[in-house]
Amino acid sequence: MGRILFFVLLGIAVYAAFRIWRVGRQRRSTAGRGSGGELSEPMIRCAHCGLNVPRSEALADAGHWYCSEAHRRLDHDRR
């Protein structure tokens, strides 16, 4: 009975040590990235529908930003 209890406690200790190691590793990797500056991109609001899209996917026309060519045309025709 004592031997079974020993192995159960050993398993729990190994599991706890593994979890502590994994959580510490995840925290270090996210701390190294900071706020994600180089991975994030500014979001632009579509002048027609209000949808936020990444700046690289947005279309600019006459000082306004759009989420698609169709919304650019619709807003342009409305003016």
mmCIF file of the N, C-alpha and C atoms, coordinates in Angstrom:
data_MODEL
# 
_entry.id   MODEL 
# 
loop_
_atom_site.group_PDB 
_atom_site.id 
_atom_site.type_symbol 
_atom_site.label_atom_id 
_atom_site.label_alt_id 
_atom_site.label_comp_id 
_atom_site.label_asym_id 
_atom_site.label_entity_id 
_atom_site.label_seq_id 
_atom_site.pdbx_PDB_ins_code 
_atom_site.Cartn_x 
_atom_site.Cartn_y 
_atom_site.Cartn_z 
_atom_site.occupancy 
_atom_site.B_iso_or_equiv 
_atom_site.pdbx_formal_charge 
_atom_site.auth_seq_id 
_atom_site.auth_comp_id 
_atom_site.auth_asym_id 
_atom_site.auth_atom_id 
_atom_site.pdbx_PDB_model_num 
ATOM 1   N N  . MET A 1 1  ? 0.816   -1.191 0.000   1.00 0.00 ? 1  MET A N  1 
ATOM 2   C CA . MET A 1 1  ? 0.000   0.000  0.000   1.00 0.00 ? 1  MET A CA 1 
ATOM 3   C C  . MET A 1 1  ? 0.865   1.262  0.000   1.00 0.00 ? 1  MET A C  1 
ATOM 4   N N  . GLY A 1 2  ? 1.953   1.228  0.767   1.00 0.00 ? 2  GLY A N  1 
ATOM 5   C CA . GLY A 1 2  ? 2.858   2.370  0.845   1.00 0.00 ? 2  GLY A CA 1 
ATOM 6   C C  . GLY A 1 2  ? 3.546   2.650  -0.478  1.00 0.00 ? 2  GLY A C  1 
ATOM 7   N N  . ARG A 1 3  ? 3.849   1.567  -1.207  1.00 0.00 ? 3  ARG A N  1 
ATOM 8   C CA . ARG A 1 3  ? 4.517   1.716  -2.489  1.00 0.00 ? 3  ARG A CA 1 
ATOM 9   C C  . ARG A 1 3  ? 3.584   2.382  -3.512  1.00 0.00 ? 3  ARG A C  1 
ATOM 10  N N  . ILE A 1 4  ? 2.308   2.034  -3.517  1.00 0.00 ? 4  ILE A N  1 
ATOM 11  C CA . ILE A 1 4  ? 1.331   2.646  -4.422  1.00 0.00 ? 4  ILE A CA 1 
ATOM 12  C C  . ILE A 1 4  ? 1.190   4.132  -4.115  1.00 0.00 ? 4  ILE A C  1 
ATOM 13  N N  . LEU A 1 5  ? 1.100   4.457  -2.841  1.00 0.00 ? 5  LEU A N  1 
ATOM 14  C CA . LEU A 1 5  ? 0.985   5.852  -2.427  1.00 0.00 ? 5  LEU A CA 1 
ATOM 15  C C  . LEU A 1 5  ? 2.218   6.649  -2.855  1.00 0.00 ? 5  LEU A C  1 
ATOM 16  N N  . PHE A 1 6  ? 3.404   6.045  -2.744  1.00 0.00 ? 6  PHE A N  1 
ATOM 17  C CA . PHE A 1 6  ? 4.638   6.701  -3.160  1.00 0.00 ? 6  PHE A CA 1 
ATOM 18  C C  . PHE A 1 6  ? 4.604   7.043  -4.651  1.00 0.00 ? 6  PHE A C  1 
ATOM 19  N N  . PHE A 1 7  ? 4.198   6.094  -5.480  1.00 0.00 ? 7  PHE A N  1 
ATOM 20  C CA . PHE A 1 7  ? 4.163   6.344  -6.920  1.00 0.00 ? 7  PHE A CA 1 
ATOM 21  C C  . PHE A 1 7  ? 3.076   7.344  -7.312  1.00 0.00 ? 7  PHE A C  1 
ATOM 22  N N  . VAL A 1 8  ? 1.957   7.329  -6.629  1.00 0.00 ? 8  VAL A N  1 
ATOM 23  C CA . VAL A 1 8  ? 0.917   8.327  -6.887  1.00 0.00 ? 8  VAL A CA 1 
ATOM 24  C C  . VAL A 1 8  ? 1.443   9.723  -6.558  1.00 0.00 ? 8  VAL A C  1 
ATOM 25  N N  . LEU A 1 9  ? 2.085   9.870  -5.406  1.00 0.00 ? 9  LEU A N  1 
ATOM 26  C CA . LEU A 1 9  ? 2.643   11.168 -5.018  1.00 0.00 ? 9  LEU A CA 1 
ATOM 27  C C  . LEU A 1 9  ? 3.769   11.598 -5.959  1.00 0.00 ? 9  LEU A C  1 
ATOM 28  N N  . LEU A 1 10 ? 4.578   10.646 -6.401  1.00 0.00 ? 10 LEU A N  1 
ATOM 29  C CA . LEU A 1 10 ? 5.639   10.949 -7.353  1.00 0.00 ? 10 LEU A CA 1 
ATOM 30  C C  . LEU A 1 10 ? 5.049   11.437 -8.679  1.00 0.00 ? 10 LEU A C  1 
ATOM 31  N N  . GLY A 1 11 ? 4.000   10.793 -9.129  1.00 0.00 ? 11 GLY A N  1 
ATOM 32  C CA . GLY A 1 11 ? 3.338   11.224 -10.364 1.00 0.00 ? 11 GLY A CA 1 
ATOM 33  C C  . GLY A 1 11 ? 2.758   12.622 -10.244 1.00 0.00 ? 11 GLY A C  1 
ATOM 34  N N  . ILE A 1 12 ? 2.141   12.917 -9.113  1.00 0.00 ? 12 ILE A N  1 
ATOM 35  C CA . ILE A 1 12 ? 1.587   14.250 -8.888  1.00 0.00 ? 12 ILE A CA 1 
ATOM 36  C C  . ILE A 1 12 ? 2.706   15.293 -8.874  1.00 0.00 ? 12 ILE A C  1 
ATOM 37  N N  . ALA A 1 13 ? 3.824   14.973 -8.252  1.00 0.00 ? 13 ALA A N  1 
ATOM 38  C CA . ALA A 1 13 ? 4.948   15.908 -8.189  1.00 0.00 ? 13 ALA A CA 1 
ATOM 39  C C  . ALA A 1 13 ? 5.531   16.168 -9.579  1.00 0.00 ? 13 ALA A C  1 
ATOM 40  N N  . VAL A 1 14 ? 5.670   15.111 -10.381 1.00 0.00 ? 14 VAL A N  1 
ATOM 41  C CA . VAL A 1 14 ? 6.192   15.274 -11.745 1.00 0.00 ? 14 VAL A CA 1 
ATOM 42  C C  . VAL A 1 14 ? 5.228   16.107 -12.575 1.00 0.00 ? 14 VAL A C  1 
ATOM 43  N N  . TYR A 1 15 ? 3.932   15.843 -12.452 1.00 0.00 ? 15 TYR A N  1 
ATOM 44  C CA . TYR A 1 15 ? 2.932   16.615 -13.187 1.00 0.00 ? 15 TYR A CA 1 
ATOM 45  C C  . TYR A 1 15 ? 2.976   18.096 -12.777 1.00 0.00 ? 15 TYR A C  1 
ATOM 46  N N  . ALA A 1 16 ? 3.056   18.384 -11.481 1.00 0.00 ? 16 ALA A N  1 
ATOM 47  C CA . ALA A 1 16 ? 3.108   19.765 -10.996 1.00 0.00 ? 16 ALA A CA 1 
ATOM 48  C C  . ALA A 1 16 ? 4.369   20.467 -11.502 1.00 0.00 ? 16 ALA A C  1 
ATOM 49  N N  . ALA A 1 17 ? 5.515   19.765 -11.469 1.00 0.00 ? 17 ALA A N  1 
ATOM 50  C CA . ALA A 1 17 ? 6.765   20.363 -11.955 1.00 0.00 ? 17 ALA A CA 1 
ATOM 51  C C  . ALA A 1 17 ? 6.677   20.665 -13.443 1.00 0.00 ? 17 ALA A C  1 
ATOM 52  N N  . PHE A 1 18 ? 6.077   19.781 -14.213 1.00 0.00 ? 18 PHE A N  1 
ATOM 53  C CA . PHE A 1 18 ? 5.918   19.998 -15.644 1.00 0.00 ? 18 PHE A CA 1 
ATOM 54  C C  . PHE A 1 18 ? 5.030   21.213 -15.910 1.00 0.00 ? 18 PHE A C  1 
ATOM 55  N N  . ARG A 1 19 ? 3.918   21.336 -15.196 1.00 0.00 ? 19 ARG A N  1 
ATOM 56  C CA . ARG A 1 19 ? 3.011   22.482 -15.376 1.00 0.00 ? 19 ARG A CA 1 
ATOM 57  C C  . ARG A 1 19 ? 3.707   23.796 -15.030 1.00 0.00 ? 19 ARG A C  1 
ATOM 58  N N  . ILE A 1 20 ? 4.451   23.815 -13.924 1.00 0.00 ? 20 ILE A N  1 
ATOM 59  C CA . ILE A 1 20 ? 5.170   25.029 -13.527 1.00 0.00 ? 20 ILE A CA 1 
ATOM 60  C C  . ILE A 1 20 ? 6.187   25.405 -14.594 1.00 0.00 ? 20 ILE A C  1 
ATOM 61  N N  . TRP A 1 21 ? 6.898   24.448 -15.127 1.00 0.00 ? 21 TRP A N  1 
ATOM 62  C CA . TRP A 1 21 ? 7.895   24.703 -16.172 1.00 0.00 ? 21 TRP A CA 1 
ATOM 63  C C  . TRP A 1 21 ? 7.233   25.242 -17.433 1.00 0.00 ? 21 TRP A C  1 
ATOM 64  N N  . ARG A 1 22 ? 6.098   24.634 -17.834 1.00 0.00 ? 22 ARG A N  1 
ATOM 65  C CA . ARG A 1 22 ? 5.417   25.047 -19.061 1.00 0.00 ? 22 ARG A CA 1 
ATOM 66  C C  . ARG A 1 22 ? 4.829   26.453 -18.941 1.00 0.00 ? 22 ARG A C  1 
ATOM 67  N N  . VAL A 1 23 ? 4.220   26.758 -17.818 1.00 0.00 ? 23 VAL A N  1 
ATOM 68  C CA . VAL A 1 23 ? 3.654   28.094 -17.615 1.00 0.00 ? 23 VAL A CA 1 
ATOM 69  C C  . VAL A 1 23 ? 4.758   29.143 -17.598 1.00 0.00 ? 23 VAL A C  1 
ATOM 70  N N  . GLY A 1 24 ? 5.859   28.862 -16.954 1.00 0.00 ? 24 GLY A N  1 
ATOM 71  C CA . GLY A 1 24 ? 6.990   29.786 -16.932 1.00 0.00 ? 24 GLY A CA 1 
ATOM 72  C C  . GLY A 1 24 ? 7.552   30.021 -18.320 1.00 0.00 ? 24 GLY A C  1 
ATOM 73  N N  . ARG A 1 25 ? 7.607   28.992 -19.113 1.00 0.00 ? 25 ARG A N  1 
ATOM 74  C CA . ARG A 1 25 ? 8.112   29.117 -20.487 1.00 0.00 ? 25 ARG A CA 1 
ATOM 75  C C  . ARG A 1 25 ? 7.177   29.960 -21.343 1.00 0.00 ? 25 ARG A C  1 
ATOM 76  N N  . GLN A 1 26 ? 5.862   29.772 -21.178 1.00 0.00 ? 26 GLN A N  1 
ATOM 77  C CA . GLN A 1 26 ? 4.900   30.569 -21.927 1.00 0.00 ? 26 GLN A CA 1 
ATOM 78  C C  . GLN A 1 26 ? 4.979   32.038 -21.529 1.00 0.00 ? 26 GLN A C  1 
ATOM 79  N N  . ARG A 1 27 ? 5.138   32.310 -20.245 1.00 0.00 ? 27 ARG A N  1 
ATOM 80  C CA . ARG A 1 27 ? 5.236   33.701 -19.786 1.00 0.00 ? 27 ARG A CA 1 
ATOM 81  C C  . ARG A 1 27 ? 6.488   34.372 -20.327 1.00 0.00 ? 27 ARG A C  1 
ATOM 82  N N  . ARG A 1 28 ? 7.587   33.653 -20.367 1.00 0.00 ? 28 ARG A N  1 
ATOM 83  C CA . ARG A 1 28 ? 8.820   34.230 -20.907 1.00 0.00 ? 28 ARG A CA 1 
ATOM 84  C C  . ARG A 1 28 ? 8.687   34.520 -22.392 1.00 0.00 ? 28 ARG A C  1 
ATOM 85  N N  . SER A 1 29 ? 8.017   33.645 -23.133 1.00 0.00 ? 29 SER A N  1 
ATOM 86  C CA . SER A 1 29 ? 7.890   33.863 -24.574 1.00 0.00 ? 29 SER A CA 1 
ATOM 87  C C  . SER A 1 29 ? 6.966   35.040 -24.875 1.00 0.00 ? 29 SER A C  1 
ATOM 88  N N  . THR A 1 30 ? 5.899   35.221 -24.108 1.00 0.00 ? 30 THR A N  1 
ATOM 89  C CA . THR A 1 30 ? 5.015   36.363 -24.340 1.00 0.00 ? 30 THR A CA 1 
ATOM 90  C C  . THR A 1 30 ? 5.641   37.646 -23.816 1.00 0.00 ? 30 THR A C  1 
ATOM 91  N N  . ALA A 1 31 ? 6.451   37.593 -22.773 1.00 0.00 ? 31 ALA A N  1 
ATOM 92  C CA . ALA A 1 31 ? 7.114   38.786 -22.254 1.00 0.00 ? 31 ALA A CA 1 
ATOM 93  C C  . ALA A 1 31 ? 8.169   39.274 -23.240 1.00 0.00 ? 31 ALA A C  1 
ATOM 94  N N  . GLY A 1 32 ? 8.790   38.365 -23.957 1.00 0.00 ? 32 GLY A N  1 
ATOM 95  C CA . GLY A 1 32 ? 9.790   38.740 -24.945 1.00 0.00 ? 32 GLY A CA 1 
ATOM 96  C C  . GLY A 1 32 ? 9.199   39.462 -26.137 1.00 0.00 ? 32 GLY A C  1 
ATOM 97  N N  . ARG A 1 33 ? 7.945   39.185 -26.437 1.00 0.00 ? 33 ARG A N  1 
ATOM 98  C CA . ARG A 1 33 ? 7.284   39.837 -27.559 1.00 0.00 ? 33 ARG A CA 1 
ATOM 99  C C  . ARG A 1 33 ? 6.801   41.238 -27.211 1.00 0.00 ? 33 ARG A C  1 
ATOM 100 N N  . GLY A 1 34 ? 6.675   41.538 -25.935 1.00 0.00 ? 34 GLY A N  1 
ATOM 101 C CA . GLY A 1 34 ? 6.167   42.841 -25.536 1.00 0.00 ? 34 GLY A CA 1 
ATOM 102 C C  . GLY A 1 34 ? 4.696   42.941 -25.863 1.00 0.00 ? 34 GLY A C  1 
ATOM 103 N N  . SER A 1 35 ? 4.297   44.069 -26.443 1.00 0.00 ? 35 SER A N  1 
ATOM 104 C CA . SER A 1 35 ? 2.897   44.261 -26.778 1.00 0.00 ? 35 SER A CA 1 
ATOM 105 C C  . SER A 1 35 ? 2.587   43.769 -28.191 1.00 0.00 ? 35 SER A C  1 
ATOM 106 N N  . GLY A 1 36 ? 3.514   43.079 -28.825 1.00 0.00 ? 36 GLY A N  1 
ATOM 107 C CA . GLY A 1 36 ? 3.283   42.578 -30.174 1.00 0.00 ? 36 GLY A CA 1 
ATOM 108 C C  . GLY A 1 36 ? 3.455   43.662 -31.212 1.00 0.00 ? 36 GLY A C  1 
ATOM 109 N N  . GLY A 1 37 ? 4.324   44.633 -30.964 1.00 0.00 ? 37 GLY A N  1 
ATOM 110 C CA . GLY A 1 37 ? 4.482   45.791 -31.832 1.00 0.00 ? 37 GLY A CA 1 
ATOM 111 C C  . GLY A 1 37 ? 4.745   45.436 -33.282 1.00 0.00 ? 37 GLY A C  1 
ATOM 112 N N  . GLU A 1 38 ? 5.686   44.556 -33.550 1.00 0.00 ? 38 GLU A N  1 
ATOM 113 C CA . GLU A 1 38 ? 6.007   44.250 -34.934 1.00 0.00 ? 38 GLU A CA 1 
ATOM 114 C C  . GLU A 1 38 ? 4.997   43.292 -35.564 1.00 0.00 ? 38 GLU A C  1 
ATOM 115 N N  . LEU A 1 39 ? 4.174   42.638 -34.762 1.00 0.00 ? 39 LEU A N  1 
ATOM 116 C CA . LEU A 1 39 ? 3.191   41.714 -35.295 1.00 0.00 ? 39 LEU A CA 1 
ATOM 117 C C  . LEU A 1 39 ? 1.845   42.384 -35.524 1.00 0.00 ? 39 LEU A C  1 
ATOM 118 N N  . SER A 1 40 ? 1.584   43.488 -34.857 1.00 0.00 ? 40 SER A N  1 
ATOM 119 C CA . SER A 1 40 ? 0.284   44.131 -34.986 1.00 0.00 ? 40 SER A CA 1 
ATOM 120 C C  . SER A 1 40 ? 0.307   45.153 -36.114 1.00 0.00 ? 40 SER A C  1 
ATOM 121 N N  . GLU A 1 41 ? -0.881  45.507 -36.553 1.00 0.00 ? 41 GLU A N  1 
ATOM 122 C CA . GLU A 1 41 ? -1.026  46.439 -37.658 1.00 0.00 ? 41 GLU A CA 1 
ATOM 123 C C  . GLU A 1 41 ? -2.196  47.368 -37.335 1.00 0.00 ? 41 GLU A C  1 
ATOM 124 N N  . PRO A 1 42 ? -2.096  48.645 -37.693 1.00 0.00 ? 42 PRO A N  1 
ATOM 125 C CA . PRO A 1 42 ? -3.206  49.547 -37.397 1.00 0.00 ? 42 PRO A CA 1 
ATOM 126 C C  . PRO A 1 42 ? -4.474  49.140 -38.152 1.00 0.00 ? 42 PRO A C  1 
ATOM 127 N N  . MET A 1 43 ? -5.603  49.330 -37.489 1.00 0.00 ? 43 MET A N  1 
ATOM 128 C CA . MET A 1 43 ? -6.894  49.019 -38.093 1.00 0.00 ? 43 MET A CA 1 
ATOM 129 C C  . MET A 1 43 ? -7.509  50.310 -38.636 1.00 0.00 ? 43 MET A C  1 
ATOM 130 N N  . ILE A 1 44 ? -8.159  50.205 -39.772 1.00 0.00 ? 44 ILE A N  1 
ATOM 131 C CA . ILE A 1 44 ? -8.789  51.341 -40.439 1.00 0.00 ? 44 ILE A CA 1 
ATOM 132 C C  . ILE A 1 44 ? -10.291 51.091 -40.492 1.00 0.00 ? 44 ILE A C  1 
ATOM 133 N N  . ARG A 1 45 ? -11.085 52.132 -40.232 1.00 0.00 ? 45 ARG A N  1 
ATOM 134 C CA . ARG A 1 45 ? -12.545 52.026 -40.260 1.00 0.00 ? 45 ARG A CA 1 
ATOM 135 C C  . ARG A 1 45 ? -13.055 52.388 -41.648 1.00 0.00 ? 45 ARG A C  1 
ATOM 136 N N  . CYS A 1 46 ? -13.902 51.533 -42.207 1.00 0.00 ? 46 CYS A N  1 
ATOM 137 C CA . CYS A 1 46 ? -14.497 51.769 -43.524 1.00 0.00 ? 46 CYS A CA 1 
ATOM 138 C C  . CYS A 1 46 ? -15.444 52.963 -43.427 1.00 0.00 ? 46 CYS A C  1 
ATOM 139 N N  . ALA A 1 47 ? -15.321 53.909 -44.369 1.00 0.00 ? 47 ALA A N  1 
ATOM 140 C CA . ALA A 1 47 ? -16.166 55.106 -44.364 1.00 0.00 ? 47 ALA A CA 1 
ATOM 141 C C  . ALA A 1 47 ? -17.605 54.780 -44.745 1.00 0.00 ? 47 ALA A C  1 
ATOM 142 N N  . HIS A 1 48 ? -17.850 53.637 -45.365 1.00 0.00 ? 48 HIS A N  1 
ATOM 143 C CA . HIS A 1 48 ? -19.205 53.287 -45.797 1.00 0.00 ? 48 HIS A CA 1 
ATOM 144 C C  . HIS A 1 48 ? -19.960 52.464 -44.747 1.00 0.00 ? 48 HIS A C  1 
ATOM 145 N N  . CYS A 1 49 ? -19.358 51.381 -44.274 1.00 0.00 ? 49 CYS A N  1 
ATOM 146 C CA . CYS A 1 49 ? -20.071 50.466 -43.372 1.00 0.00 ? 49 CYS A CA 1 
ATOM 147 C C  . CYS A 1 49 ? -19.548 50.477 -41.935 1.00 0.00 ? 49 CYS A C  1 
ATOM 148 N N  . GLY A 1 50 ? -18.374 51.056 -41.700 1.00 0.00 ? 50 GLY A N  1 
ATOM 149 C CA . GLY A 1 50 ? -17.833 51.116 -40.351 1.00 0.00 ? 50 GLY A CA 1 
ATOM 150 C C  . GLY A 1 50 ? -17.021 49.904 -39.938 1.00 0.00 ? 50 GLY A C  1 
ATOM 151 N N  . LEU A 1 51 ? -16.823 48.942 -40.814 1.00 0.00 ? 51 LEU A N  1 
ATOM 152 C CA . LEU A 1 51 ? -16.038 47.747 -40.505 1.00 0.00 ? 51 LEU A CA 1 
ATOM 153 C C  . LEU A 1 51 ? -14.571 48.126 -40.337 1.00 0.00 ? 51 LEU A C  1 
ATOM 154 N N  . ASN A 1 52 ? -13.909 47.544 -39.336 1.00 0.00 ? 52 ASN A N  1 
ATOM 155 C CA . ASN A 1 52 ? -12.480 47.771 -39.137 1.00 0.00 ? 52 ASN A CA 1 
ATOM 156 C C  . ASN A 1 52 ? -11.701 46.692 -39.873 1.00 0.00 ? 52 ASN A C  1 
ATOM 157 N N  . VAL A 1 53 ? -10.764 47.123 -40.702 1.00 0.00 ? 53 VAL A N  1 
ATOM 158 C CA . VAL A 1 53 ? -9.923  46.197 -41.469 1.00 0.00 ? 53 VAL A CA 1 
ATOM 159 C C  . VAL A 1 53 ? -8.466  46.604 -41.282 1.00 0.00 ? 53 VAL A C  1 
ATOM 160 N N  . PRO A 1 54 ? -7.520  45.650 -41.433 1.00 0.00 ? 54 PRO A N  1 
ATOM 161 C CA . PRO A 1 54 ? -6.103  46.013 -41.362 1.00 0.00 ? 54 PRO A CA 1 
ATOM 162 C C  . PRO A 1 54 ? -5.747  47.021 -42.451 1.00 0.00 ? 54 PRO A C  1 
ATOM 163 N N  . ARG A 1 55 ? -4.842  47.912 -42.134 1.00 0.00 ? 55 ARG A N  1 
ATOM 164 C CA . ARG A 1 55 ? -4.477  48.975 -43.076 1.00 0.00 ? 55 ARG A CA 1 
ATOM 165 C C  . ARG A 1 55 ? -3.973  48.417 -44.406 1.00 0.00 ? 55 ARG A C  1 
ATOM 166 N N  . SER A 1 56 ? -3.295  47.284 -44.376 1.00 0.00 ? 56 SER A N  1 
ATOM 167 C CA . SER A 1 56 ? -2.769  46.704 -45.615 1.00 0.00 ? 56 SER A CA 1 
ATOM 168 C C  . SER A 1 56 ? -3.884  46.202 -46.538 1.00 0.00 ? 56 SER A C  1 
ATOM 169 N N  . GLU A 1 57 ? -5.073  45.932 -45.995 1.00 0.00 ? 57 GLU A N  1 
ATOM 170 C CA . GLU A 1 57 ? -6.190  45.449 -46.811 1.00 0.00 ? 57 GLU A CA 1 
ATOM 171 C C  . GLU A 1 57 ? -7.176  46.560 -47.167 1.00 0.00 ? 57 GLU A C  1 
ATOM 172 N N  . ALA A 1 58 ? -7.034  47.736 -46.559 1.00 0.00 ? 58 ALA A N  1 
ATOM 173 C CA . ALA A 1 58 ? -7.974  48.830 -46.787 1.00 0.00 ? 58 ALA A CA 1 
ATOM 174 C C  . ALA A 1 58 ? -7.641  49.560 -48.085 1.00 0.00 ? 58 ALA A C  1 
ATOM 175 N N  . LEU A 1 59 ? -8.661  50.171 -48.669 1.00 0.00 ? 59 LEU A N  1 
ATOM 176 C CA . LEU A 1 59 ? -8.504  50.954 -49.889 1.00 0.00 ? 59 LEU A CA 1 
ATOM 177 C C  . LEU A 1 59 ? -8.721  52.425 -49.566 1.00 0.00 ? 59 LEU A C  1 
ATOM 178 N N  . ALA A 1 60 ? -7.833  53.294 -50.055 1.00 0.00 ? 60 ALA A N  1 
ATOM 179 C CA . ALA A 1 60 ? -7.940  54.727 -49.790 1.00 0.00 ? 60 ALA A CA 1 
ATOM 180 C C  . ALA A 1 60 ? -8.453  55.436 -51.030 1.00 0.00 ? 60 ALA A C  1 
ATOM 181 N N  . ASP A 1 61 ? -9.312  56.456 -50.797 1.00 0.00 ? 61 ASP A N  1 
ATOM 182 C CA . ASP A 1 61 ? -9.814  57.279 -51.899 1.00 0.00 ? 61 ASP A CA 1 
ATOM 183 C C  . ASP A 1 61 ? -10.239 58.623 -51.330 1.00 0.00 ? 61 ASP A C  1 
ATOM 184 N N  . ALA A 1 62 ? -9.622  59.689 -51.786 1.00 0.00 ? 62 ALA A N  1 
ATOM 185 C CA . ALA A 1 62 ? -9.960  61.060 -51.404 1.00 0.00 ? 62 ALA A CA 1 
ATOM 186 C C  . ALA A 1 62 ? -9.988  61.252 -49.885 1.00 0.00 ? 62 ALA A C  1 
ATOM 187 N N  . GLY A 1 63 ? -9.013  60.694 -49.198 1.00 0.00 ? 63 GLY A N  1 
ATOM 188 C CA . GLY A 1 63 ? -8.914  60.877 -47.763 1.00 0.00 ? 63 GLY A CA 1 
ATOM 189 C C  . GLY A 1 63 ? -9.806  59.962 -46.944 1.00 0.00 ? 63 GLY A C  1 
ATOM 190 N N  . HIS A 1 64 ? -10.532 59.059 -47.562 1.00 0.00 ? 64 HIS A N  1 
ATOM 191 C CA . HIS A 1 64 ? -11.396 58.104 -46.868 1.00 0.00 ? 64 HIS A CA 1 
ATOM 192 C C  . HIS A 1 64 ? -10.853 56.703 -47.091 1.00 0.00 ? 64 HIS A C  1 
ATOM 193 N N  . TRP A 1 65 ? -11.148 55.810 -46.134 1.00 0.00 ? 65 TRP A N  1 
ATOM 194 C CA . TRP A 1 65 ? -10.697 54.422 -46.212 1.00 0.00 ? 65 TRP A CA 1 
ATOM 195 C C  . TRP A 1 65 ? -11.905 53.520 -46.365 1.00 0.00 ? 65 TRP A C  1 
ATOM 196 N N  . TYR A 1 66 ? -11.743 52.428 -47.122 1.00 0.00 ? 66 TYR A N  1 
ATOM 197 C CA . TYR A 1 66 ? -12.844 51.500 -47.395 1.00 0.00 ? 66 TYR A CA 1 
ATOM 198 C C  . TYR A 1 66 ? -12.369 50.063 -47.223 1.00 0.00 ? 66 TYR A C  1 
ATOM 199 N N  . CYS A 1 67 ? -13.335 49.190 -46.900 1.00 0.00 ? 67 CYS A N  1 
ATOM 200 C CA . CYS A 1 67 ? -13.002 47.778 -46.696 1.00 0.00 ? 67 CYS A CA 1 
ATOM 201 C C  . CYS A 1 67 ? -12.994 46.998 -48.009 1.00 0.00 ? 67 CYS A C  1 
ATOM 202 N N  . SER A 1 68 ? -13.659 47.509 -49.037 1.00 0.00 ? 68 SER A N  1 
ATOM 203 C CA . SER A 1 68 ? -13.701 46.805 -50.318 1.00 0.00 ? 68 SER A CA 1 
ATOM 204 C C  . SER A 1 68 ? -13.911 47.810 -51.449 1.00 0.00 ? 68 SER A C  1 
ATOM 205 N N  . GLU A 1 69 ? -13.660 47.349 -52.648 1.00 0.00 ? 69 GLU A N  1 
ATOM 206 C CA . GLU A 1 69 ? -13.856 48.188 -53.831 1.00 0.00 ? 69 GLU A CA 1 
ATOM 207 C C  . GLU A 1 69 ? -15.330 48.540 -54.012 1.00 0.00 ? 69 GLU A C  1 
ATOM 208 N N  . ALA A 1 70 ? -16.217 47.601 -53.687 1.00 0.00 ? 70 ALA A N  1 
ATOM 209 C CA . ALA A 1 70 ? -17.656 47.860 -53.824 1.00 0.00 ? 70 ALA A CA 1 
ATOM 210 C C  . ALA A 1 70 ? -18.089 48.994 -52.895 1.00 0.00 ? 70 ALA A C  1 
ATOM 211 N N  . HIS A 1 71 ? -17.603 49.007 -51.675 1.00 0.00 ? 71 HIS A N  1 
ATOM 212 C CA . HIS A 1 71 ? -17.971 50.074 -50.741 1.00 0.00 ? 71 HIS A CA 1 
ATOM 213 C C  . HIS A 1 71 ? -17.345 51.403 -51.156 1.00 0.00 ? 71 HIS A C  1 
ATOM 214 N N  . ARG A 1 72 ? -16.168 51.354 -51.751 1.00 0.00 ? 72 ARG A N  1 
ATOM 215 C CA . ARG A 1 72 ? -15.561 52.583 -52.247 1.00 0.00 ? 72 ARG A CA 1 
ATOM 216 C C  . ARG A 1 72 ? -16.428 53.182 -53.340 1.00 0.00 ? 72 ARG A C  1 
ATOM 217 N N  . ARG A 1 73 ? -16.882 52.334 -54.279 1.00 0.00 ? 73 ARG A N  1 
ATOM 218 C CA . ARG A 1 73 ? -17.742 52.822 -55.365 1.00 0.00 ? 73 ARG A CA 1 
ATOM 219 C C  . ARG A 1 73 ? -19.083 53.318 -54.845 1.00 0.00 ? 73 ARG A C  1 
ATOM 220 N N  . LEU A 1 74 ? -19.703 52.581 -53.926 1.00 0.00 ? 74 LEU A N  1 
ATOM 221 C CA . LEU A 1 74 ? -20.993 52.993 -53.377 1.00 0.00 ? 74 LEU A CA 1 
ATOM 222 C C  . LEU A 1 74 ? -20.902 54.343 -52.672 1.00 0.00 ? 74 LEU A C  1 
ATOM 223 N N  . ASP A 1 75 ? -19.858 54.538 -51.891 1.00 0.00 ? 75 ASP A N  1 
ATOM 224 C CA . ASP A 1 75 ? -19.704 55.787 -51.182 1.00 0.00 ? 75 ASP A CA 1 
ATOM 225 C C  . ASP A 1 75 ? -19.358 56.918 -52.141 1.00 0.00 ? 75 ASP A C  1 
ATOM 226 N N  . HIS A 1 76 ? -18.570 56.622 -53.168 1.00 0.00 ? 76 HIS A N  1 
ATOM 227 C CA . HIS A 1 76 ? -18.210 57.616 -54.172 1.00 0.00 ? 76 HIS A CA 1 
ATOM 228 C C  . HIS A 1 76 ? -19.425 58.065 -54.971 1.00 0.00 ? 76 HIS A C  1 
ATOM 229 N N  . ASP A 1 77 ? -20.304 57.125 -55.323 1.00 0.00 ? 77 ASP A N  1 
ATOM 230 C CA . ASP A 1 77 ? -21.530 57.451 -56.073 1.00 0.00 ? 77 ASP A CA 1 
ATOM 231 C C  . ASP A 1 77 ? -22.504 58.258 -55.229 1.00 0.00 ? 77 ASP A C  1 
ATOM 232 N N  . ARG A 1 78 ? -22.502 58.037 -53.936 1.00 0.00 ? 78 ARG A N  1 
ATOM 233 C CA . ARG A 1 78 ? -23.416 58.726 -53.038 1.00 0.00 ? 78 ARG A CA 1 
ATOM 234 C C  . ARG A 1 78 ? -23.046 60.190 -52.889 1.00 0.00 ? 78 ARG A C  1 
ATOM 235 N N  . ARG A 1 79 ? -21.797 60.539 -53.102 1.00 0.00 ? 79 ARG A N  1 
ATOM 236 C CA . ARG A 1 79 ? -21.363 61.945 -52.950 1.00 0.00 ? 79 ARG A CA 1 
ATOM 237 C C  . ARG A 1 79 ? -21.681 62.742 -54.139 1.00 0.00 ? 79 ARG A C  1 
# 
